Amino acid sequence: MSGLTGLLNTLPASVTTRLDAGLGQLGLSVSDHQREQLLGFVALLHKWNKAYNLTAVRDINEMVTRHVLDSAAVAPHVAGPRLLDVGAGPGLPGIVLAILNPDLAVTLVDSNGKKVRFQRQAVMELGLTNVTPSQARVEAFSDQLFDQVISRAFASLVDFVTLTRELPKAGGQWLAMKGPGADEELRQLPSGVRLTTRHLLKVPFETAERQLLILNVDSEPQEGVE
């Protein structure tokens, strides 16, 4: 973490305050080391974004809300131990989840070279030994199986499931992070894939609706929304 000391010292106090308050609202406790890693990730994302346009979010406080806390909101539903983050962009939600749970083995996949270069830099500077960035298309993972396959920014639910159909292991899950209006996408799911649980997410400092859809192969749907 020594290489991040300078970056951490440049962070406005509002970033630390928002992160701490948000984690508290989510009921997530972190060690001092994990807290530094999360703050370091924000600092790196803000620094690199100026040159590489990794995210449309420019305000550093909004990065805490819309990227770190948004990703952290699904942490209670991520058990792994092998997690594939499809279309990870600059490493979201995979890097945040890997920081929060060091026992996760997270593979990040994205075809965008500059975003994967950022992933690799972040993994190195944050000292993350449980994250593997990969510049590839998801089809390249056809010979591997994962306990959970997650996506935060993939185009559509149907494309997400179709392109990764063979990647969850037996009893594995798809985790789709979505905004409002996913019902139409759910109606278009391919046969044999069912929604088992829908979690409405309360992301601190965010007013937009967020939800996590958990999908399984050939499992019975459960009633209700959590």
Beta strands, then each sheet from edge to edge (+ up, - down):
strand 1: 82-86
strand 2: 105-110
strand 3: 131-135
strand 4: 146-151
strand 5: 168-178
strand 6: 193-201
strand 7: 210-217
sheet 1: 3+ 2+ 1+ 4+ 5+ 7- 6+
end
